[in-house]
Amino acid sequence: MKADDWIQRYENSIMNTFGRPQTVLARGAGCFVWDEDGHQYLDLLGGIAVNALGHGHPNMVKALTAQIQTLGHISNFFASSVQIEAAEKILQIVEPGGAPEGSRVFFANSGTEANEAAFKIVRARGARLAAENPGEPPRTRILALENAFHGRTMGSLSLTYKDAYRAPFEPLPARVEFIPYAMAALERAFEGERGRDIAALFIEPIQGEAGVRPLSEHFLRLAREMTAKAGALLVVDEVQTGMGRTGTWMAHHAAGIIPDVVTLAKGLGAGFPVGACVALNQEAATVLGPGMHGSTFAGNPLAAASVLTTINTIEEEGLLANAREVGEIWSREIIALNHPLISEVRGPGLLLGIGLTTPLAKPLAAELFRQGFIVNAPDTFTIRLAPPLIISAPQTRMFTKALPEILDQVAHDVEMQVSQGKPVGERREGSHHV
């Protein structure tokens, strides 16, 4: 069956929350995927930073096959040895040298659920402090950054900045104060008596949905300093940036800070849906007691096996170093194109944003896809690259070599469409694939 036929069936059976699919994929191997029409694509998005090991990695196939033959799902009335081992492995990598004594893991099914768990930790801690210190201001203020993205479920959506995501569902469960990404703004938010009612600050080390915008190490250190001084929790959302994506296990490692809570998902299971909320001190780790939170599927043996296999494979295959080295080469080679429409390349490791001088990112991403490259345009000026951690420099070079001609063609097409009064991004006929 042709991809267009499958898309028609998709539109007749699945809610239109994602818009029309670009195609229907049939299979994948390594860093490549093929659609139902047989077209091949170089996957430079990795399911939005999810497929850390690429498609069909033999270690994952073997581990999940063996696990489903033993135990698939058991509910949280029981534990499994693989779940315990996966939690222990997360605690080994979440901080250099291992997590502090008393740290604990809560397994979830996704990034937004991991952030929901963190939200509950913040709320539960605030309630506990209010009960223990009746004379103190209640810790009800929650801070996040402008342009933040922490998920789409109702609690996480409260932490997400973009009005288009929030407005249809207001009023949201919590009022969150969004502050600019600026040292002075952060200091002002905590100054004087106001700092005493802050429950937590949520931050992403790199704002992925905002266009791959890294926070400076100085800002991260100041965030840690200000929250510690105020007695507030620092929650670092590593959903997109963690698990080796930036060349270290966690992006915040570069700043040398230890947050109170870290949230993980995406690359954590290399394609299997799994998330984790990691509390990095005893207070945060124990504030949620039995019955206060839960999830039927979270941490089941299959999910745990995917976590364990992902971490072990990243270690065995040296993928942290590969992410650093290939990312540095790729950034350097894109900049070396000296293309007038490319302003910069942002981000470390294999989470890169190609900054454009004009708002061509949406039509450029569409044309790159038609030419056989899967990328993403998180905003009109940025192309996001987040390929599998196994990608090689020769593979990234395929994209880099093709980019100038495609950029020129898109710029020309857009100019012609504007001059003719046509909608920008209208599809051209004909395509070829890598």
PyMOL commands that set and color helices and strands:
alter all, ss='L'
color gray80, all
select helices_A, chain A and resi 3-13+46-49+58-68+81-93+111-132+154-158+163-169+183-190+192-197+217-230+251-255+266-268+282-286+301-316+319-335+361-370+393-420
alter helices_A, ss='H'
color red, helices_A
select strands_A, chain A and resi 25-29+32-35+40-43+104-108+141-145+176-179+198-203+206-207+213-214+233-237+261-264+275-279+342-346+352-356+373-374+376-379+382-385
alter strands_A, ss='S'
color yellow, strands_A
deselect
rebuild
show_as cartoon
